[in-house]
Amino acid sequence: MYQTKISGDTYFHAQSEGYGKSIELFWETKDGDTPMSLMTIALGSCVTMCLQSYFKKKKGLDTLDIIVETTYEDRHFDLKIDLPDLVKDTNQDELTNFINNYCRVKKVLADDITFSLKYL
């Protein structure tokens, strides 16, 4: 189970209490993180951790610098995944299948949300 407590103190402003540091949320990105920016953070982080898990299980790599840039617009997430040269030759379909099977954030999103994964 995951849980958090949200406090709203002024118009379009909220503060979270969860498992780590409190997160301050706003309505517009010009003011800071928004609920939707947290969705892009959650999905990008989940994909990153899934890929790290894949390479730990398949290649025994304990550390691996992976960069995932995530954008969202019009019910579509676009993820650009930059893998280190050491693993760039890995089968991308296999990586995508692993993400589809293990990324919990991706699994809870609505069925009509679309995704693009581009490996750099």
PyMOL commands that set and color helices and strands:
alter all, ss='L'
color gray80, all
select helices_A, chain A and resi 35-59+85-87+92-102+104-108
alter helices_A, ss='H'
color red, helices_A
select strands_A, chain A and resi 5-10+13-17+24-26+67-73+76-82+114-119
alter strands_A, ss='S'
color yellow, strands_A
deselect
rebuild
show_as cartoon
